[in-house]
Amino acid sequence: MSHNDDNLPAEVQPDPIADPGLHPHTWRPTDVDERKAKRAERQVATLFGLSVVCAILFVVAYFTLQIGDNFDTFLGFGASTVALGVTLGGALLLIGVGIIQWARKLMADQELVEYRHPAASTEEDREAAVAALNLGVAESGIGRRPLVRNSLLGAVAALGLPAVVLLRDLGPTPSQTVDEENGGGLEHTLWKKGMRVVRDVVGTPIKVSDLEVGDLVNCQPAAIFEVDEQGHHVIEGVELQVAKSKASVIMLRMEPDDIIPGRGRENWSVEGIVAYSKICTHVGCPISLNERTTHHLLCPCHQSTFDMADSARVIFGPAARPLPQLPLAVDSEGYLVAQRDFTEPVGASYWERDS
């Protein structure tokens, strides 16, 4: 119910509710004693400085504490995990506590009463809002207290150190060729000249005579299944999973006359057998849905469709590039082998990948 009297001008309208008034204002110690204000300022700057120290300790812990098979421990937990969590949490916590102390002890301490205004602001209200914002900046003391301002900026800037360091865990950049011999980096896989193509899971090599027209086989490089003298796999654990995900291929046999070889790929197939990366070039989903009569390969994630008879050209869907093709040959025992590694990176497209 409105208590406004429509017959009265706006400037003399009665208040919608009685003014309860405000309690007498109690000044803070930092409002009346400049020495205490300076001490509070140093306290806030100290908190921001300790945040910087925590950010630096995060970087030190990242590079010095051991992880993996022989990792350092602390109270039964991984020392690296504990140290990284404590230091990064401390850096963020100290900035938060410093800002709270700044607001409680150094920013302007005023109590205001303001009636709720209509949702649609007038031009005057907007100007008043800008003026209030500028006043808030002035009352925060950020311009008058360079020690607090500069220490805060330093603490926030130091938080970039953990972020930059953690980017290292994303793996090698596309241009890096880490451990090229063993398929390191994004531009290399385990495939190399003369390596046999074997069936996935079972690891048996494949001859041309093993495949009939229309057969589609999921394959891996033979190196995935290699064992040492003690019978242990040469590649194990996470390294094995990464190697398999990059080197996985789909091999299809079709009539040789159906193949339209790309330029320079005239000898990449063997008696109608072609091999392409199993990883979609859109977002990296595994592909295995084959339409036998058309040689079209469908990605189940977003329906990108590739023509296996025409260098895996994209004929439908969001994929921007054909599937990388693995050049095939036959070794002296009649088994299918790779001529070389893929000539382009496998998997989802990225900005540094050559077109």
Backbone torsions as a table, in degrees:
resi	resn	phi	psi	omega
1	MET	NA	132.3	-179.4
2	SER	-87.5	138.3	176.9
3	HIS	-100.0	4.3	-178.4
4	ASN	-71.0	144.5	174.7
5	ASP	-102.7	110.9	-175.8
6	ASP	-63.0	-17.4	-178.2
7	ASN	-83.7	-10.5	-178.7
8	LEU	-97.8	144.1	175.8
9	PRO	-63.9	158.2	-174.2
10	ALA	-59.7	-36.6	-175.1
11	GLU	-70.9	-13.6	-179.7
12	VAL	-118.5	15.4	176.9
13	GLN	-63.4	138.8	177.6
14	PRO	-69.2	153.5	177.7
15	ASP	-64.1	142.3	179.7
16	PRO	-64.7	-28.9	175.1
17	ILE	-137.0	160.6	-179.9
18	ALA	-68.7	141.3	178.8
19	ASP	-72.0	112.6	-178.5
20	PRO	-73.4	-14.4	-178.8
21	GLY	78.5	174.4	-179.0
22	LEU	-121.7	146.5	175.0
23	HIS	-66.9	154.3	177.3
24	PRO	-55.1	135.1	-176.9
25	HIS	-72.4	133.9	177.6
26	THR	-104.9	117.5	-178.1
27	TRP	-74.8	142.1	177.2
28	ARG	-78.3	156.6	177.4
29	PRO	-56.8	-36.1	-178.6
30	THR	-73.8	-14.0	177.6
31	ASP	-79.2	-25.3	-173.2
32	VAL	-115.2	-11.0	-177.6
33	ASP	-127.5	108.7	-176.9
34	GLU	-63.9	-31.0	178.5
35	ARG	-65.3	-40.8	177.9
36	LYS	-68.9	-32.1	176.3
37	ALA	-65.2	-42.5	178.5
38	LYS	-64.9	-38.8	178.9
39	ARG	-64.4	-41.1	176.8
40	ALA	-63.4	-37.3	178.4
41	GLU	-63.5	-40.7	178.6
42	ARG	-67.7	-36.4	178.0
43	GLN	-62.0	-45.1	179.8
44	VAL	-63.6	-44.5	179.4
45	ALA	-63.3	-35.1	178.0
46	THR	-64.3	-41.8	177.5
47	LEU	-60.7	-43.1	178.3
48	PHE	-66.2	-37.8	178.1
49	GLY	-64.9	-39.9	176.9
50	LEU	-64.9	-31.6	175.4
51	SER	-62.4	-40.7	177.4
52	VAL	-61.9	-42.0	179.5
53	VAL	-61.1	-42.8	179.3
54	CYS	-62.5	-40.5	179.1
55	ALA	-63.1	-39.5	178.6
56	ILE	-68.4	-41.0	178.2
57	LEU	-63.5	-31.6	175.6
58	PHE	-58.6	-47.5	-179.2
59	VAL	-64.3	-41.4	179.1
60	VAL	-62.2	-45.1	179.9
61	ALA	-64.2	-35.9	-178.6
62	TYR	-60.8	-39.9	-174.3
63	PHE	-93.5	-16.0	-174.2
64	THR	-104.2	-32.7	-177.3
65	LEU	-81.4	137.3	-174.9
66	GLN	-83.8	139.7	172.4
67	ILE	-129.1	168.0	-179.5
68	GLY	105.6	-139.9	-175.9
69	ASP	-69.9	-40.4	-177.9
70	ASN	-113.6	66.1	-174.8
71	PHE	-87.8	152.1	175.6
72	ASP	-73.7	149.1	-179.3
73	THR	-124.5	156.8	176.0
74	PHE	-144.6	113.1	-177.5
75	LEU	55.3	35.3	178.3
76	GLY	85.9	-4.4	179.3
77	PHE	-107.9	161.8	176.4
78	GLY	-63.4	120.3	-176.2
79	ALA	-60.3	-36.7	-179.8
80	SER	-63.3	-45.2	-179.4
81	THR	-62.9	-44.5	-179.6
82	VAL	-63.2	-47.8	-176.9
83	ALA	-64.2	-43.5	-179.8
84	LEU	-65.1	-40.9	179.4
85	GLY	-66.4	-43.8	-178.1
86	VAL	-67.3	-44.8	-176.7
87	THR	-70.2	-43.2	178.4
88	LEU	-68.0	-41.4	176.4
89	GLY	-62.4	-40.5	178.2
90	GLY	-63.5	-40.1	179.5
91	ALA	-61.5	-44.3	179.7
92	LEU	-70.2	-41.8	-178.5
93	LEU	-62.9	-43.8	-177.2
94	LEU	-65.9	-35.3	175.1
95	ILE	-64.6	-43.6	179.5
96	GLY	-62.7	-45.7	179.2
97	VAL	-64.1	-39.5	178.6
98	GLY	-61.9	-41.8	179.6
99	ILE	-66.9	-38.7	178.3
100	ILE	-63.7	-45.0	178.3
101	GLN	-63.2	-38.6	176.9
102	TRP	-59.6	-47.1	-178.9
103	ALA	-66.4	-39.2	-175.6
104	ARG	-74.3	-34.5	-170.7
105	LYS	-109.8	-22.6	-170.9
106	LEU	-120.8	-28.9	179.4
107	MET	-73.8	164.2	-177.6
108	ALA	-58.7	140.6	-177.6
109	ASP	-115.9	92.9	-177.8
110	GLN	-134.2	149.6	175.8
111	GLU	-112.7	130.2	-175.2
112	LEU	-125.5	149.4	172.9
113	VAL	-122.6	128.5	-178.3
114	GLU	-142.8	130.4	177.9
115	TYR	-73.5	150.3	178.2
116	ARG	-67.4	131.1	-176.7
117	HIS	-103.9	166.2	178.5
118	PRO	-59.5	154.6	-177.6
119	ALA	-64.0	-37.3	-179.5
120	ALA	-83.1	113.2	-177.7
121	SER	-79.7	142.3	174.3
122	THR	-84.6	170.7	178.4
123	GLU	-62.6	-36.2	178.2
124	GLU	-64.5	-39.5	178.5
125	ASP	-64.6	-38.7	179.4
126	ARG	-65.0	-42.0	177.6
127	GLU	-63.3	-38.2	178.7
128	ALA	-66.2	-36.7	178.9
129	ALA	-64.2	-43.0	178.1
130	VAL	-63.7	-41.4	179.1
131	ALA	-63.7	-40.1	178.4
132	ALA	-65.0	-38.0	178.1
133	LEU	-63.7	-45.7	177.9
134	ASN	-62.2	-38.0	177.9
135	LEU	-65.2	-40.3	178.5
136	GLY	-62.1	-41.1	177.0
137	VAL	-61.2	-41.6	-179.9
138	ALA	-67.1	-41.7	-177.3
139	GLU	-73.8	-21.7	177.8
140	SER	-65.7	-21.6	179.3
141	GLY	80.3	11.4	-176.2
142	ILE	-66.1	-28.4	178.0
143	GLY	-81.5	-29.0	-177.6
144	ARG	-90.6	-12.3	-177.0
145	ARG	-122.3	77.2	-176.2
146	PRO	-62.8	-27.6	179.6
147	LEU	-63.8	-45.8	178.7
148	VAL	-65.6	-46.4	-177.7
149	ARG	-61.3	-48.2	-175.5
150	ASN	-69.4	-36.9	178.5
151	SER	-68.3	-36.8	176.1
152	LEU	-63.7	-45.7	178.9
153	LEU	-61.3	-38.7	178.2
154	GLY	-65.5	-40.8	179.3
155	ALA	-64.8	-43.8	179.3
156	VAL	-65.5	-40.5	179.2
157	ALA	-64.5	-37.2	-179.2
158	ALA	-66.0	-25.5	177.5
159	LEU	-63.6	-18.4	176.2
160	GLY	-68.3	-23.9	-179.5
161	LEU	-61.8	-52.0	176.8
162	PRO	-58.8	-37.4	-179.6
163	ALA	-63.4	-43.7	-179.8
164	VAL	-65.8	-42.0	-179.5
165	VAL	-64.3	-40.8	-177.8
166	LEU	-67.1	-24.1	176.7
167	LEU	-60.4	-24.6	179.6
168	ARG	-62.1	-29.5	-178.0
169	ASP	-75.4	-7.2	177.4
170	LEU	-74.4	-10.2	176.7
171	GLY	105.0	-179.7	-178.3
172	PRO	-67.0	150.5	176.8
173	THR	-72.7	162.2	-178.1
174	PRO	-56.1	-31.0	-176.7
175	SER	-83.7	-10.7	-179.1
176	GLN	-78.6	143.7	179.2
177	THR	-120.5	53.2	-178.4
178	VAL	-63.2	127.9	178.3
179	ASP	50.7	56.3	-177.3
180	GLU	-58.9	-33.7	-178.0
181	GLU	-60.9	-32.6	-177.7
182	ASN	-110.7	26.6	174.1
183	GLY	75.8	32.2	-179.6
184	GLY	-76.9	163.0	178.2
185	GLY	75.7	-179.9	-179.0
186	LEU	-88.2	-14.1	-174.8
187	GLU	-100.2	4.9	-177.5
188	HIS	-138.5	151.5	174.1
189	THR	-128.6	-175.6	-179.3
190	LEU	-74.2	-13.9	-178.3
191	TRP	-63.9	136.9	175.1
192	LYS	-151.5	171.3	-175.6
193	LYS	-57.4	128.1	175.4
194	GLY	85.0	-2.5	-179.4
195	MET	-75.6	131.6	-177.3
196	ARG	-71.5	147.3	173.6
197	VAL	-91.7	122.4	-177.4
198	VAL	-121.7	158.8	179.0
199	ARG	-69.6	139.8	177.4
200	ASP	-63.5	151.1	178.4
201	VAL	75.5	-55.2	-174.9
202	VAL	-89.6	-28.9	176.1
203	GLY	77.4	19.9	-180.0
204	THR	-86.2	137.0	178.6
205	PRO	-68.6	163.6	-171.9
206	ILE	-126.1	132.5	172.0
207	LYS	-101.3	160.9	178.7
208	VAL	-58.7	-38.6	-177.4
209	SER	-69.3	-13.8	-180.0
210	ASP	-76.0	-16.7	-174.7
211	LEU	-111.2	137.8	172.4
212	GLU	-104.5	162.1	178.8
213	VAL	-59.1	127.9	-178.6
214	GLY	99.9	-14.3	179.4
215	ASP	-70.1	136.8	175.1
216	LEU	-124.6	128.8	-174.1
217	VAL	-128.1	135.2	171.7
218	ASN	-83.8	129.0	-171.7
219	CYS	-131.7	163.5	176.7
220	GLN	-139.8	162.4	172.4
221	PRO	-72.5	148.9	-177.6
222	ALA	-60.3	-24.9	-178.4
223	ALA	-61.1	-25.3	179.3
224	ILE	-60.2	-31.8	-174.2
225	PHE	-103.8	6.7	-179.2
226	GLU	-66.4	142.6	177.5
227	VAL	-126.6	155.2	179.1
228	ASP	-88.7	-171.2	-176.4
229	GLU	-64.7	-25.9	179.0
230	GLN	-87.4	0.3	179.7
231	GLY	86.6	9.3	179.3
232	HIS	-91.1	144.6	177.5
233	HIS	-64.0	136.7	180.0
234	VAL	-66.4	-38.5	178.4
235	ILE	-112.4	125.7	-176.5
236	GLU	-137.6	170.1	171.5
237	GLY	62.0	-141.0	-177.7
238	VAL	-62.4	-39.5	179.2
239	GLU	-58.1	-38.5	178.9
240	LEU	-65.7	-45.2	-178.6
241	GLN	-63.9	-40.3	178.5
242	VAL	-65.1	-44.1	-179.2
243	ALA	-62.6	-42.5	-179.7
244	LYS	-65.7	-40.6	-177.8
245	SER	-64.6	-33.8	-178.9
246	LYS	-82.4	-33.6	-172.5
247	ALA	-92.5	-6.7	-176.8
248	SER	-58.7	134.9	178.7
249	VAL	-133.8	158.7	172.0
250	ILE	-112.8	128.4	-179.5
251	MET	-114.2	130.3	-176.2
252	LEU	-130.1	139.3	174.7
253	ARG	-109.3	131.9	178.0
254	MET	-137.1	177.2	174.8
255	GLU	-65.6	130.9	-178.0
256	PRO	-54.2	-34.0	-179.2
257	ASP	-69.4	-16.4	179.3
258	ASP	-78.2	-16.9	-174.7
259	ILE	-79.8	132.0	173.5
260	ILE	-109.9	93.0	-173.8
261	PRO	-69.8	141.6	174.5
262	GLY	-73.2	167.4	-178.5
263	ARG	-62.3	127.6	-178.5
264	GLY	82.9	2.0	-178.3
265	ARG	-113.5	21.2	-176.1
266	GLU	-61.4	-27.9	-177.8
267	ASN	-112.2	24.6	-178.2
268	TRP	-88.5	-9.2	178.3
269	SER	-112.6	161.3	-179.7
270	VAL	-129.6	108.8	176.7
271	GLU	49.8	44.6	177.6
272	GLY	86.2	4.3	179.6
273	ILE	-97.3	124.6	177.9
274	VAL	-124.6	155.5	179.3
275	ALA	-134.7	134.8	179.5
276	TYR	-133.9	157.6	175.7
277	SER	-59.6	141.0	-179.3
278	LYS	-82.5	-6.2	-172.7
279	ILE	-98.6	121.4	-179.0
280	CYS	-62.1	141.0	-179.0
281	THR	-81.6	2.8	177.4
282	HIS	-82.9	-74.6	177.6
283	VAL	-127.0	13.1	172.3
284	GLY	90.0	20.4	177.1
285	CYS	-73.1	148.8	175.3
286	PRO	-75.0	138.7	-176.1
287	ILE	-113.8	139.6	175.2
288	SER	-159.3	8.4	-178.8
289	LEU	-90.9	107.7	-174.1
290	ASN	-111.7	133.6	173.4
291	GLU	-97.8	108.3	-165.5
292	ARG	-61.2	-43.5	-173.4
293	THR	-74.7	-29.1	-177.6
294	THR	-101.7	-10.3	-176.3
295	HIS	63.5	27.3	178.4
296	HIS	-91.3	134.7	-179.2
297	LEU	-111.3	126.3	-173.7
298	LEU	-109.9	132.2	173.1
299	CYS	-84.2	125.7	-176.3
300	PRO	-72.7	-15.5	-176.1
301	CYS	-76.3	-53.3	-175.1
302	HIS	-133.3	17.7	172.0
303	GLN	65.8	22.5	170.7
304	SER	-63.0	135.7	-175.4
305	THR	-123.3	132.8	-175.5
306	PHE	-121.0	142.1	178.7
307	ASP	-94.4	104.6	-177.0
308	MET	-66.4	-21.8	179.8
309	ALA	-83.3	-12.7	-175.4
310	ASP	-127.6	60.9	177.2
311	SER	55.3	32.0	179.3
312	ALA	55.9	38.3	178.6
313	ARG	-63.6	141.3	178.8
314	VAL	-75.8	123.1	178.8
315	ILE	-113.4	-8.6	177.9
316	PHE	-164.9	149.5	172.5
317	GLY	99.2	-179.8	-172.5
318	PRO	-81.2	-9.4	-179.8
319	ALA	-60.0	138.5	-176.2
320	ALA	-98.7	-14.0	-176.1
321	ARG	-136.9	153.6	174.2
322	PRO	-65.2	163.3	173.5
323	LEU	-70.2	136.4	175.6
324	PRO	-60.1	139.3	-178.1
325	GLN	-103.1	138.6	177.2
326	LEU	-96.2	119.1	178.8
327	PRO	-67.5	130.8	-176.5
328	LEU	-110.1	155.0	174.1
329	ALA	-151.7	-177.3	178.9
330	VAL	-125.4	133.2	-179.6
331	ASP	-85.1	-175.6	-174.6
332	SER	-65.4	-20.8	179.6
333	GLU	-97.0	4.0	176.6
334	GLY	88.6	8.9	-180.0
335	TYR	-91.7	147.4	178.9
336	LEU	-72.4	133.4	179.9
337	VAL	-135.1	166.3	176.3
338	ALA	-88.3	140.8	174.4
339	GLN	-74.4	-32.1	-177.7
340	ARG	-170.1	-177.3	173.3
341	ASP	-72.9	169.4	173.0
342	PHE	-55.7	147.3	179.6
343	THR	-89.1	2.6	176.9
344	GLU	-148.6	159.1	179.9
345	PRO	-63.1	144.9	177.1
346	VAL	-91.4	167.0	174.5
347	GLY	90.7	-168.6	-176.4
348	ALA	-60.0	147.5	179.3
349	SER	-68.6	150.0	174.0
350	TYR	-143.8	168.2	-166.3
351	TRP	-66.7	-23.9	-177.4
352	GLU	-96.3	2.3	-177.5
353	ARG	-78.9	134.9	178.3
354	ASP	-66.1	142.2	179.9
355	SER	-79.1	NA	NA
